[in-house]
Amino acid sequence: MVKLLVFGKGGSGKSTLTALIAGNLARRGFRVLVVDCDESNMTLHRMLGINTPRKTLVEYLGGRKKVSRALFRGEGSIDWGMLGTTITSLPKQCVEWSGRIGLLTIGKITGYQEGCACPLQALAREFLGKISLGECEAIVVDTDAGVEHFGRGLEEACNPLLMIVDPTYESIVLAGKASEMASKAGKKLYYVLNKVDDTTTKIIKSKIGEDKIIAVLPYYSELVELCLEAVSYTHLTMPTN
């Protein structure tokens, strides 16, 4: 019973690892709900091999303006009862299931001058806090790039936190900042090194330490090919070092 939040810099492999983790958990007998909190990534459903839900969560609840007024101004309220309190009771309009893996999308920025993503992140925080999990159930949350979600409190409802670190200086700096924020939030934080070789692994470990690193993933050509073809890869088992 876990709500795992996956984050990292843009291009580090957040969505890729989200899909791989969901597939691995499903093979182990878990029912997994993937919550898409990245308002700009439009391809997570292809990685999972799942159709896009008919409605995003914000659409199902009446739209961004209504949700924003309710969450930020106290004007009106959100009827959480219409969603249910478990991952299996969620409305079919906003969740698509394929076997043991389901996909729920909080909302997307799809048009010019739609405004900031703050209402979407606030909605995600409230939603994750209200959903309970049963035995052999898990939620995996794919976030937007960076650590802005710490400022929005998305971590409040999630534990542990998993940061994807790729071989860039930006990732190393971000890892240090994430460690500070996770400590203040009282959350467990772990790192997965992605797209690394022996040399870059050694450098990254010297910068961020080894105690929080739980996996080291090399560049994997088969996975890259599947990504380019927009083919699901939840069936893959990644080689680790």
Salt bridges, closest charged atoms under 4 A:
ASP36 OD2 - LYS108 NZ 2.71
GLU114 OE1 - ARG64 NH1 3.34
GLU126 OE2 - ARG125 NE 3.50
ASP144 OD2 - ARG152 NH1 3.38
GLU148 OE2 - ARG152 NH2 2.56
GLU155 OE2 - HIS149 ND1 2.41
ASP166 OD2 - LYS9 NZ 3.10
GLU180 OE1 - LYS177 NZ 3.77
GLU210 OE1 - LYS205 NZ 3.96
